[in-house]
Amino acid sequence: GCLGSDGGSDSGANNSSNSTASTNPDGLKNSVTLTWQPPDKNSDGSPLTDLAGFNIYYGSAAGNYSKKLSVPDPSAKRFVVPDLSPGIYYFAVSAFDQNNAEGVQSNPARLTVQ
């Protein structure tokens, strides 16, 4: 399925490959680096030619994300989420196109911030 498609006119960017997360990148305390593989197809299998960027979701439970960050760069493959309080977080990434149609979220990546 895809999120918020209007009558199937635009199926949105496809699921970005599973995101991965790692703590304390580049020596930054309480930060997480997310990496992902940008999609090259829409969810209907057609070539993705209008990728506009990525949305990063995170929160304390998988599928229940209280925070959202937008990365308006279609070539982005990583993002540092700074200033996280210690705890367990779940992260997911989705892609969106120039019409703001959003693809399916990646599977959640679980990470503990010390």
Rosetta blueprint (number, residue, H / E / L):
1 G L
2 C L
3 L L
4 G L
5 S L
6 D L
7 G L
8 G L
9 S L
10 D L
11 S L
12 G L
13 A E
14 N L
15 N L
16 S L
17 S L
18 N L
19 S L
20 T E
21 A E
22 S E
23 T E
24 N L
25 P H
26 D H
27 G H
28 L L
29 K L
30 N L
31 S L
32 V E
33 T E
34 L E
35 T E
36 W L
37 Q L
38 P L
39 P L
40 D L
41 K E
42 N E
43 S L
44 D L
45 G L
46 S L
47 P E
48 L L
49 T L
50 D L
51 L E
52 A E
53 G E
54 F E
55 N E
56 I E
57 Y E
58 Y E
59 G E
60 S L
61 A E
62 A L
63 G L
64 N E
65 Y L
66 S L
67 K E
68 K E
69 L E
70 S E
71 V E
72 P L
73 D L
74 P L
75 S L
76 A L
77 K L
78 R E
79 F E
80 V E
81 V E
82 P L
83 D L
84 L L
85 S L
86 P L
87 G E
88 I E
89 Y E
90 Y E
91 F E
92 A E
93 V E
94 S E
95 A E
96 F E
97 D E
98 Q L
99 N L
100 N L
101 A L
102 E E
103 G L
104 V L
105 Q L
106 S L
107 N L
108 P L
109 A E
110 R E
111 L E
112 T E
113 V E
114 Q L
